[in-house]
């Protein structure tokens, strides 16, 4: 964690740079090739599981895939921080990681609930087999 004004100014956009607070479009635009492949596989798998029928349902499933990839990236950043800085100096970052994690999890629950509501409107109760936390 930087302590100088210059270091703080440089690092203040890290959450945006790493995609933790970026818009979905910005997040997708800056994926590395390996992350893009992971995202496309995850997205295809979720579309197969959820079987969205309408454009709105497909959009929500895509956003669920993006949120899962944000979690993947967050856990990778958390691991790298602990590995490179040691446990003691990483402790001050863990609260921030925890807040990002909670935020992404809330987003996932919200998206899933919206998707469940759309399915219920068309009489499809298949999402009841998925957990509410997913």
PAZAPA-4460 file (N, C-alpha, C; in steps of 0.05 Angstrom, whole numbers, plus 32768, in hexadecimal, padded with zeros to 4 digits):
% residues 134
    n_x    n_y    n_z   ca_x   ca_y   ca_z    c_x    c_y    c_z   seq   type   mol
   8011   7FE9   8000   8000   8000   8000   8012   8019   8000     1      X     A
   800E   802A   7FED   801F   8042   7FEB   8019   8056   8002     2      X     A
   802D   8064   800A   802A   8078   801F   802F   8095   8015     3      X     A
   803D   8098   7FFF   8043   80B2   7FF4   802B   80BC   7FE4     4      X     A
   8027   80D7   7FE2   8012   80E1   7FD1   8013   80D7   7FB4     5      X     A
   802C   80D5   7FA9   802E   80CC   7F8E   8026   80AF   7F8B     6      X     A
   802E   809E   7F9E   8026   8082   7F9E   8008   807F   7FA2     7      X     A
   7FFC   808E   7FB3   7FDF   808D   7FB8   7FD0   8095   7F9E     8      X     A
   7FDA   80AA   7F91   7FCD   80B3   7F79   7FCE   809E   7F63     9      X     A
   7FE5   8090   7F61   7FE8   807B   7F4D   7FD6   8063   7F53    10      X     A
   7FD4   805C   7F6D   7FC6   8043   7F74   7FA8   8047   7F78    11      X     A
   7F9E   805F   7F78   7F82   8064   7F7E   7F70   8058   7F69    12      X     A
   7F7A   8053   7F52   7F69   8048   7F3C   7F6E   802A   7F39    13      X     A
   7F7B   801D   7F4B   7F81   8000   7F49   7F68   7FEF   7F47    14      X     A
   7F53   7FF6   7F57   7F3B   7FE6   7F56   7F2E   7FE8   7F3A    15      X     A
   7F30   7FFF   7F2E   7F25   8002   7F13   7F37   7FF2   7EFF    16      X     A
   7F51   7FF5   7F02   7F64   7FE8   7EF1   7F61   7FC9   7EF2    17      X     A
   7F5D   7FBF   7F0A   7F5A   7FA2   7F0D   7F3E   7F98   7F08    18      X     A
   7F2C   7FAB   7F02   7F11   7FA3   7EFB   7EFE   7F9E   7F12    19      X     A
   7F07   7FA4   7F2A   7EF6   7F9F   7F41   7EE0   7FB3   7F44    20      X     A
   7EE4   7FCB   7F39   7ED0   7FE0   7F3B   7EC9   7FEB   7F1F    21      X     A
   7ED4   7FE0   7F0A   7ECF   7FE9   7EEF   7EB3   7FE1   7EE5    22      X     A
   7EAA   7FF0   7ED1   7E91   7FE8   7EC5   7E95   7FCD   7EB7    23      X     A
   7E80   7FBF   7EB1   7E82   7FA5   7EA4   7E91   7FA7   7E89    24      X     A
   7E8B   7FBC   7E7A   7E97   7FC0   7E5F   7EB5   7FC5   7E62    25      X     A
   7EBD   7FD6   7E75   7ED9   7FDB   7E79   7EE7   7FC2   7E83    26      X     A
   7EDA   7FB4   7E95   7EE6   7F9B   7EA0   7EEB   7F87   7E89    27      X     A
   7ED7   7F83   7E78   7EDB   7F70   7E62   7EEF   7F79   7E4D    28      X     A
   7EF1   7F93   7E49   7F03   7F9E   7E35   7F21   7F9A   7E3D    29      X     A
   7F26   7F97   7E57   7F41   7F95   7E60   7F49   7F79   7E6A    30      X     A
   7F3A   7F65   7E61   7F41   7F4A   7E69   7F5A   7F41   7E59    31      X     A
   7F6B   7F33   7E67   7F82   7F26   7E5A   7F78   7F0E   7E4A    32      X     A
   7F87   7F04   7E37   7F7E   7EED   7E27   7F76   7ED5   7E38    33      X     A
   7F86   7ECF   7E4D   7F80   7EB8   7E5E   7F65   7EBD   7E6D    34      X     A
   7F61   7ED6   7E77   7F49   7EDC   7E85   7F31   7EDC   7E71    35      X     A
   7F35   7EE5   7E59   7F20   7EE5   7E45   7F17   7EC8   7E40    36      X     A
   7F2A   7EB5   7E3E   7F23   7E99   7E39   7F14   7E8E   7E51    37      X     A
   7F1D   7E95   7E6A   7F0F   7E8C   7E82   7EF2   7E97   7E82    38      X     A
   7EF0   7EB1   7E7B   7ED5   7EBE   7E7B   7EC3   7EB0   7E66    39      X     A
   7ECD   7EAC   7E4E   7EBC   7EA0   7E39   7EB3   7E84   7E41    40      X     A
   7EC5   7E74   7E4D   7EBD   7E59   7E56   7EA9   7E5B   7E6D    41      X     A
   7EAD   7E6C   7E80   7E9A   7E70   7E96   7E7F   7E79   7E8C    42      X     A
   7E80   7E8D   7E7A   7E67   7E97   7E6E   7E58   7E81   7E60    43      X     A
   7E65   7E72   7E50   7E58   7E5C   7E41   7E4C   7E47   7E55    44      X     A
   7E5B   7E41   7E6A   7E52   7E2E   7E7E   7E39   7E38   7E8C    45      X     A
   7E39   7E52   7E93   7E22   7E5E   7EA1   7E0A   7E5F   7E8E    46      X     A
   7E0E   7E65   7E75   7DF8   7E65   7E62   7DEC   7E49   7E5F    47      X     A
   7DFD   7E35   7E60   7DF4   7E1A   7E5E   7DE4   7E12   7E78    48      X     A
   7DED   7E1B   7E8F   7DDF   7E15   7EA8   7DC5   7E24   7EAA    49      X     A
   7DC5   7E3E   7EA5   7DAE   7E4E   7EA9   7D9A   7E4D   7E92    50      X     A
   7DA4   7E48   7E7A   7D93   7E46   7E62   7D81   7E5F   7E5E    51      X     A
   7D8E   7E77   7E5D   7D7E   7E8F   7E5A   7D70   7E90   7E3E    52      X     A
   7D58   7E9A   7E3E   7D48   7E9B   7E24   7D46   7EB6   7E18    53      X     A
   7D45   7ECB   7E29   7D41   7EE6   7E1F   7D5C   7EF5   7E20    54      X     A
   7D5D   7F0B   7E11   7D75   7F1C   7E12   7D7B   7F26   7E2E    55      X     A
   7D66   7F2D   7E3D   7D6A   7F36   7E59   7D76   7F20   7E6A    56      X     A
   7D6C   7F08   7E67   7D77   7EF2   7E77   7D94   7EEC   7E6F    57      X     A
   7D9A   7EEE   7E55   7DB6   7EE9   7E4C   7DC8   7EFE   7E57    58      X     A
   7DBF   7F17   7E58   7DCF   7F2D   7E63   7DD5   7F28   7E81    59      X     A
   7DC0   7F1F   7E90   7DC5   7F1A   7EAC   7DD8   7F03   7EB0    60      X     A
   7DD7   7EEE   7EA0   7DE9   7ED8   7EA2   7E06   7EE1   7E9B    61      X     A
   7E08   7EF2   7E87   7E23   7EFE   7E80   7E2E   7F0E   7E98    62      X     A
   7E1D   7F1D   7EA5   7E26   7F2D   7EBC   7E2D   7F1B   7ED3    63      X     A
   7E20   7F05   7ED6   7E27   7EF2   7EEB   7E43   7EE7   7EE5    64      X     A
   7E49   7EE1   7ECC   7E64   7ED7   7EC4   7E79   7EEC   7ECA    65      X     A
   7E73   7F06   7EC5   7E86   7F1B   7ECA   7E8B   7F1D   7EE8    66      X     A
   7E76   7F1B   7EF8   7E7A   7F1C   7F15   7E8B   7F05   7F1F    67      X     A
   7E87   7EEE   7F14   7E98   7ED7   7F1C   7EB5   7EDC   7F14    68      X     A
   7EB9   7EE7   7EFD   7ED5   7EED   7EF5   7EE1   7F03   7F07    69      X     A
   7ED1   7F16   7F10   7EDB   7F2A   7F23   7EE5   7F1C   7F3C    70      X     A
   7ED5   7F09   7F46   7EDE   7EFA   7F5E   7EF8   7EEB   7F58    71      X     A
   7EFA   7EDE   7F41   7F13   7ED0   7F39   7F2A   7EE4   7F3B    72      X     A
   7F27   7EFB   7F2F   7F3C   7F0F   7F2E   7F43   7F19   7F4A    73      X     A
   7F2E   7F1E   7F5A   7F32   7F27   7F76   7F42   7F13   7F86    74      X     A
   7F3B   7EFA   7F84   7F4A   7EE5   7F93   7F66   7EE3   7F89    75      X     A
   7F6B   7EE7   7F6F   7F86   7EE6   7F65   7F96   7EFD   7F6F    76      X     A
   7F8A   7F15   7F70   7F98   7F2D   7F7B   7F9E   7F29   7F98    77      X     A
   7F8A   7F1F   7FA7   7F8E   7F1A   7FC3   7FA5   7F06   7FC8    78      X     A
   7FA6   7EF1   7FB9   7FBB   7EDD   7FBB   7FD6   7EEA   7FB5    79      X     A
   7FD8   7EF9   7F9F   7FF1   7F05   7F97   7FFA   7F19   7FAD    80      X     A
   7FE8   7F28   7FB8   7FEF   7F3B   7FCD   7FFB   7F2D   7FE5    81      X     A
   7FEE   7F18   7FEE   7FF9   7F09   8005   8014   7EFC   7FFE    82      X     A
   8016   7EF1   7FE6   802F   7EE3   7FDE   8046   7EF7   7FDC    83      X     A
   8041   7F0F   7FD1   8057   7F22   7FCC   805D   7F34   7FE4    84      X     A
   804A   7F39   7FF4   804F   7F4C   800A   8051   7F3E   8025    85      X     A
   804B   7F25   8026   804B   7F17   8040   8032   7F1B   804F    86      X     A
   802C   7F0A   8061   8012   7F0A   806F   800E   7F23   8080    87      X     A
   8023   7F2C   808E   8020   7F43   80A0   8018   7F5C   8091    88      X     A
   8026   7F63   807C   8020   7F7B   806D   8007   7F79   805C    89      X     A
   7FFE   7F60   8056   7FE6   7F5C   8046   7FCD   7F5F   8057    90      X     A
   7FD0   7F5E   8071   7FB8   7F5F   8083   7FA8   7F79   807F    91      X     A
   7FB7   7F8F   807A   7FA8   7FA8   8077   7F98   7FA9   805D    92      X     A
   7F9F   7F98   804A   7F90   7F96   8030   7F77   7F84   8032    93      X     A
   7F78   7F72   8045   7F63   7F5D   8046   7F47   7F69   804B    94      X     A
   7F45   7F7F   805A   7F2B   7F8B   805E   7F20   7F96   8043    95      X     A
   7F31   7FA2   8033   7F28   7FAC   8019   7F20   7F95   8007    96      X     A
   7F30   7F7F   8007   7F29   7F68   7FF7   7F0E   7F5D   8000    97      X     A
   7F0A   7F5C   801A   7EF1   7F52   8025   7ED9   7F63   801C    98      X     A
   7EDD   7F7D   801B   7EC7   7F8F   8012   7EC1   7F8B   7FF5    99      X     A
   7ED6   7F88   7FE4   7ED1   7F83   7FC8   7EC3   7F68   7FC4   100      X     A
   7ECB   7F54   7FD3   7EBF   7F3A   7FD2   7EA2   7F3B   7FD9   101      X     A
   7E9B   7F49   7FEF   7E80   7F4B   7FF7   7E6F   7F5A   7FE2   102      X     A
   7E7B   7F6F   7FD6   7E6D   7F7E   7FC2   7E67   7F6D   7FA9   103      X     A
   7E7A   7F5D   7FA0   7E76   7F4C   7F89   7E61   7F36   7F90   104      X     A
   7E63   7F2B   7FA7   7E4F   7F17   7FB0   7E33   7F22   7FB0   105      X     A
   7E30   7F3B   7FBB   7E16   7F48   7FBA   7E0C   7F4B   7F9E   106      X     A
   7E1E   7F53   7F8C   7E17   7F56   7F70   7E0D   7F3C   7F64   107      X     A
   7E1B   7F27   7F6A   7E13   7F0C   7F60   7DF8   7F04   7F6A   108      X     A
   7DF3   7F08   7F84   7DD8   7F02   7F8F   7DC2   7F12   7F82   109      X     A
   7DC8   7F2C   7F7D   7DB4   7F3D   7F71   7DAE   7F34   7F54   110      X     A
   7DC3   7F2E   7F45   7DBF   7F25   7F29   7DB0   7F0B   7F29   111      X     A
   7DB7   7EF8   7F3A   7DAA   7EDF   7F3B   7D8C   7EE2   7F42   112      X     A
   7D87   7EF3   7F56   7D6B   7EF8   7F5D   7D5B   7F04   7F46   113      X     A
   7D67   7F17   7F38   7D5A   7F23   7F21   7D54   7F0E   7F0B   114      X     A
   7D68   7EFC   7F07   7D64   7EE7   7EF3   7D4E   7ED4   7EFC   115      X     A
   7D4E   7ECD   7F16   7D3A   7EBB   7F21   7D1E   7EC7   7F1D   116      X     A
   7D1B   7EE2   7F21   7D02   7EEF   7F1E   7CF9   7EEE   7F01   117      X     A
   7D0B   7EF2   7EEE   7D04   7EF0   7ED1   7CFA   7ED4   7ECA   118      X     A
   7D08   7EC0   7ED5   7D01   7EA4   7ECF   7CE5   7E9E   7EDB   119      X     A
   7CE0   7EA8   7EF3   7CC6   7EA4   7F00   7CB0   7EB1   7EF0   120      X     A
   7CB5   7EC8   7EE5   7CA0   7ED6   7ED5   7C98   7EC5   7EBD   121      X     A
   7CAA   7EB6   7EB2   7CA3   7EA5   7E9B   7C9C   7E89   7EA3   122      X     A
   7C9A   7E84   7EBE   7C91   7E6B   7EC8   7CA6   7E55   7ECA   123      X     A
   7CBF   7E5D   7EC7   7CD6   7E4A   7EC8   7CE1   7E4B   7EE4   124      X     A
   7CDF   7E36   7EF3   7CE8   7E35   7F0F   7D03   7E26   7F11   125      X     A
   7D11   7E23   7EFB   7D2A   7E14   7EFB   7D40   7E21   7F0B   126      X     A
   7D3F   7E3B   7F0F   7D54   7E48   7F1F   7D51   7E43   7F3D   127      X     A
   7D3B   7E37   7F45   7D38   7E31   7F61   7D4C   7E1C   7F6B   128      X     A
   7D58   7E0D   7F57   7D6C   7DFA   7F5F   7D87   7E07   7F64   129      X     A
   7D8B   7E20   7F5B   7DA4   7E2E   7F60   7DA2   7E3C   7F7B   130      X     A
   7DB8   7E3E   7F89   7DB8   7E4B   7FA3   7DB4   7E69   7FA0   131      X     A
   7DA8   7E76   7FB4   7DA4   7E93   7FB2   7DBD   7EA2   7FB3   132      X     A
   7DD3   7E96   7FBE   7DEC   7EA5   7FC0   7DFB   7EA5   7FA5   133      X     A
   7DF5   7E93   7F93   7E04   7E90   7F7A   7E04   7EA9   7F6A   134      X     A
***
